[in-house]
Amino acid sequence: MRLSFPVKNALVLAAWSLCVPLAGAQDVKTLTQWDIRTRPTQNKIMVDAVSRFEKSNPGYKVERSAVLNDPYKVKLKIAFGANEPPCVFSSWGGGPLREYVKAGQVVDLTPYLAKDTAFRDRFVPSSFEAVRIDGKVYGIPGEDTTLAVVHYNKELFARFGLQPPKTWPEMVKVMDTLKANGVAPFALANKGKWPASMVYMYLVDRIGGGDAFRKAVTRAPGGSFADPAFVEAGRMLQEMVKSGAFAPGFNGLDYDVGGSRRLLYAGRAAMTVMGTWEISAMANENAEFVKKMDFFAFPAIPGGKGSTGVIGTVGDNFYSVSKACKHPDAAVELVKTLVDEEAVQARLGEGRIVPIKGLNVTDPGKLRLLKMLNDASNVQLWYDQELPPSLGELHKDLVQSLLALSITPEEAANRMEAAAKDALR
């Protein structure tokens, strides 16, 4: 059977169309984005923001990857090492971001902020400090104002006639009472090494004040990681271990999968030192249990130089753009969408406080948190984020070794100082 010309023509066109991409498909530009917002409510906020960006920016497609906290840090480090980072990535600012900036791998956002002052001026000025390097801004505060606090089970405290301690001697009495009643004072999941660092950091701050770490890290006259404040903090941490302050298995439990929270849910532990994001984590896992929880500031240590300093960050996490991105202007617009008004309000509904001016906060717990921040003598970024990566890792290793009682406080302090002399020159 012979084919008529129109039919043959149609077949030729059909075959040709299979070989040649449509013009529209050629025009699609891809932006990669990595973050750690893995919980359902967090994920929805990010997905919705990405959808708004794609709708407002036809021709762009976002490929997003959400990874758990500890694996994310490793993945990001490897990607930057191979010079294949995502277009948009989240970080905690401080030392690791500073390393990527020094390597020329991160976009300076200062010109973008200068051009869009309305966007820039929405934020609390201090929220940019963790991402300000040599006077330039390399990240946008996107997620939360987070402080490390002592979370505690109100029901257990009431059952044993306990009140939130304001001084360390009072804390010792609380721990003794809990142990006498078969309850571990603290839940700790330190497999990732950073959770215990919060306890150590507060001990240093309460003993030596904010200047102890600041002078050591800036190599100021008299500053040293072998300062008595660091040694005494290590001694007190080991005393907590020896006295049974932490539920057993603490160095092997994984925080990312809820290792410490499960101890709290089961009533096997009464307290935990963790960032204020912990309440959101609990709300997603065990909404009823959250009603039992409250928090208080880490207690003062008699004779110490600090009493109101806080460990944490104003703006955690921060969103940055890599220079490997082929479409940096669009990537900056994506970052802006991740922290637009709709996203900010959604985070507020989840219990997070993005450092935006004039944010309408009515929750009593959040108001107490903001007062704690306003009254703080200093705000110390997490050591492992403030320090250069190699030194931050050593710090975490040493704290874990202190907990394992495999190193003395003096040895830990001296090793940290020796490494700092090389890393912070």
N, C-alpha and C positions, 0 to 999 in steps of 0.2 A: 504494500500500500504506500502511495506517495504522500508525503506531507506537503500541505499547502505552505506557501511562503510565510503567512502570518504566524502559523504554528511553529515553523522552524525558527522564525525570528524570536518568538517568545521563549523557546527552549534555550537559544543562545543567550538571551538576556538573563534568564534564570541561572544558567551555569556561570555566567560572568559575575552575577551578584553574589554567588557563593564564594568567589575568590577575592572579591574586593570589599573591604569593610565599608559600612555606611559612614557617611561624613560625620554624622552625629557621634558615632562611637569613637571616631578618631579625636574628637574634640574633648573627650572626658579626661580631666586631669585628676590624679590621685594624690591625696594627702594621707600620710600614715600618722597615727596618733596612739601613744602608749600611756597608760595610767594604771593606778592600783584600785580603782573603784569597782570592786568585784561583787559587793553585796547587792541584793536585788534593788533596794531603794536607791543606792548610789548609782547602780548601773542604769536605771531608768532616767535619772537626771542627765547622765552623759549621753545616752541614746537620744533623748528628746532634744538636747542641745545640738547634737550632730545633725539631726533631722532639720532643725531650724536653719542651720548653716547651709546645708545642701539645698534647701528650698530657696534661700535668699541668694545663693551663688550657683546658678545653673552652670553645668559643665564641670563641676567639682564633685568628686566622690571621696568620702573619708573611709579609710580602712583602719578601724580601731581595734586595739588589743588591750584587754584588761587582765592584769597578772597580779597574783598575791604578792604582798609586800617584799618578803625576802628574795624569792625568785626574780622579782622585778629588778631589784638592785643589781643582781648578777647579770641579767639579760641586758640591761642598759649599759653596764660597764663593758660587756663584750661587744655590743653594737658600736659604741664609741671607739673602742680599741680597733675595730675593723673599719672605722670611718663609714659605717652604714647605720647611723642612728635614724630614728623616725623623725618626721617633720616636726611634730609637736610631742613633747614629753613632759612628764611631771617629775619634780625633784623636791628635796627639802632645802635647797639652797646650800649655803655654806661651802665646806671644803670640796666635796665631789663636784659640784657645779663649777667651782673656781678652777678646778683642774681642766674641765672641758673648755672653759672660757680661755684659759691660758694657752690651750692647744689650738685656739682659733676655730672652734667647732660650734659656737653658739652665737646666734644673732643678737646684736645690741638692740634692745627695744627702746632705748632712750629717744631716738628720733620719732618713732611711732607715737610714743606718749606725749612728746612735745607737740606733735601735729594734732593729736586728739586729747586736748587738755580736759574736756568734759569727762572722758573715760578715766583718765589718770586721776583726776581730783575726786572721784567717787571713793577712793581708797584712803584708809588711815595712813598717813605718811610713813609711820614706823614699820608698816607691813612690808615695805620694800627693802628693809635693811639686810635681810638674809640673802637677797639676790642682787645687792648693789656691790659691784666690784670695780675698784678704781674709778668711782664716781659715776659709773654707768649701770643701767638696770638691765638684767638679763632674764627676768621672770616676772610673771603676774600672779599675785596672791589669789588662789582660786577656791580653796576648800573650807578652811576653818581657822579659828583662833583656838589653839590647843595648849593646854597646860598639863603638866604631870601633877596629879593630886593623889591623895589616899582615898580610894573608894572603899566604903565599908557597908556591911549588912546591918541595917538599923534594928532588925528583929533580934539578931544575935546579941548585939550590944545591949538592947533593952532586957533581954532574958537574963543576962549576967550583971546587970546594973552598971554598965559602962557608959562613959561619956567620951566624945572625941578628944583625944589628948592634945594639949597645946605645947607641952614640953617633952623632952626625951624621957626624963624620969617617969612622967605620966604614961608615956607609951610603953615603957618597960612593964609597968603595973598592968596595963591592958593586955599585953602579950602573956604575962604570967597567968592572969585570970583565964584567958582563953585556953591556954595549954592545960591548965588544971581541970578544965571541963571538956577536954578531949577534942578541942578545935584548934587547927593550925592558925596562928595569927595571920600569916600572909600566903596568898596563892601567887606562885611565880612560875612562868613557863619560859625558860631561858635558853632553849635550844638555839634560837637565833641570836643569842648573846646580848642584844640591845635592851631587852626589858629590865634586866638587873642593873644596867647602867644608870637607870633613873634613880634607883635607891642610892647608888654610890654618888651620883652627881649632887643629890640633895644633901648627903652627909658632908661632902666637900663644901658646898655652899653655906650650910649652917655652921660649920666649924671655921672656915676661912673667909666667908663672905664672897661676894661676887668677884673681888679683886684677885683671889687665889688663882682661879682658872684664867682670868683675863691677862694677868701678868705673865703667867706661864706660857700661854699660847702666843702672845705678842712679843715674847722674849724681852719684856721690860726689866729694868734693873731690879734685882731681888726676886724675879719670877722664876719658878722652877716646879716641875711636876714631882720633884722630890721634896717639896715643901711639907712641913709637918701636917698641914691640913689634909693632904692626899694620903699620907701614911696613917693618920688617925682615922680617916674615913675607911680605909682598908681594914684597919683593926676592928672598927665597930661593925663593919659588914660581916667579918668572920665571927665576931661574937654573936651576931644574930643567927648565923648558921649553927654554931655550936650549941646555942640555947634552944634550938628547934623552932625558930621564928618562921621558917618556910616549910610548907607542906613537902613531903618527901618526893624525890625525883625531879626537882626543879630544873636541873641543868639538862634534862632530856625531854622535857615537855615542850610542845610546839605551840607558840602563841597563835600563829596564823590559823590553826584549826581549832582554836578555843580551849587549849589545854588548861590555862589558868581559870578561865570562866567556868568550866565544868566543875572545878573544885568549889567555887563559890555557889553555883546552883545546887550542889549536893550538900551544902552546909558543912563541908569539910574544912573550909577556910573562911575567915571573916573579913579579910581586907586584901587589897592589892594596890600597888603603886603603878599607875598607868595613866596615859594621856586621857583627856576628857572625851575622846572619841569612844571610849569604852562603853559609855551609856548607850550610844547609837548601836554599837555591836550587840550589846545585850538586848536592846529593844527588837532587833531583827531575829535573835535566836530564842529569846525567852521574855516576851513582853510583860508577863505577870511578875516575873522576878524583879524587874526594874523598879517596881514600886517599893521593894525592900531596901533599895540602895540609896546612899547619899555619899557625900565626900567632904573632906576637910584638908586643910593645908598641912604640908609636912611639918612636924613639930620643930620648935626651936631647941637648940642644944645649949644648956647653961655654959656661959663663958665663951660661947662662939661669937663670931663677928657678923653673922647673918641670921636674919629671922623672917624676913618678908620676901626675899628673892624667889623667883619662880623659874622652873625649867619648862621650856616649851618654845612655841613659835607663834608669831602673829602672821597668819597667812598660809599655813600648812594645808595642802601642798601648793607648789608654784608651777605654773605652766610656762615652758620656754619653747623656742623655735631653733632647730639646728640649721647650720649653714649648709648641710648636705641637702636640704630641701630645695627642690627646683622651683617652688612657688612660695617664697617667703611671705609675700604680701597677703596671699590668701591664707597662709598658715596663721598669721597674726590675726586675721579676721576670725578664724576658727577659735583661737584663744579667747578673743573678746566675746564670742558667743557662748563659750563654756562658762563665762562669768557674767553673762548679761542679767538683767533684772529678774527674768523668769527663773533662771538657774539659781540665783541668789535666794529667791523666795522659797524655792524647792528645798534648798539646803537648810534654810532656817526651819522649814517644816520638819526636816529630818533631825533637828536638834543641833545643827552646826551654825557657827557664827563666822561668816565670811567678813573680814575686816573692812566693811563698807561704812562710810559715814552715815549717821542718822538711821541706822538699822533699828527697826521697831522690835525690841526684845522685851517680852513681858514675863517669860518663864522665870520663876524665883531662883532656880538653880543657875541659870545662865546669868542672871543679874549678879549673883554672888561671885560667879566666875569673873565677870568683868570688873567687879570691885577689887577682887584679888589681884587682877592684872594692873588696875590703876594704882593700887597701893604698893605694888612691888618696888623694891629698891633697885632691882635689876631683872631683866629677862634673859636667861641663858639658853641659847640654842643647844639642842642635844649635842653632846660632845662628838659622837660619831659622825655628825653632819657638819659641825663647825670645823673639825680637824681635817687635814688632808687625808685622802682615802687610806693610805698605808698606816698612818698614825691612828686614824679612827678604828681600823681593824685591830691594831695592837691593843688599843684601849679596851675594846670589847673582849678580846682574848684574855687580857689580864684580869678583868673583872670576873670572867667565868672561872679563871684559875683561882682567884681569891675565894670564890664560892665553893670551889672543890677542895679548898684548904691545901692546895698543892704548891702554893707560893706564899711567902711572907709579905706583909704589907710593905716592908722596906724594899724587898726585892722588886715588887711590882712598881713601886714609885721610882726606883732607880732605873729600871729598864725603860720606863716611859720617858724619863728625862734624857736618857742616853739617846733614844731614838729621836726625840724632839730636837736635840742639838743638830742632828743631821737634816731632819725633814723641814725644820722651820728657820733655817739659816737665811 
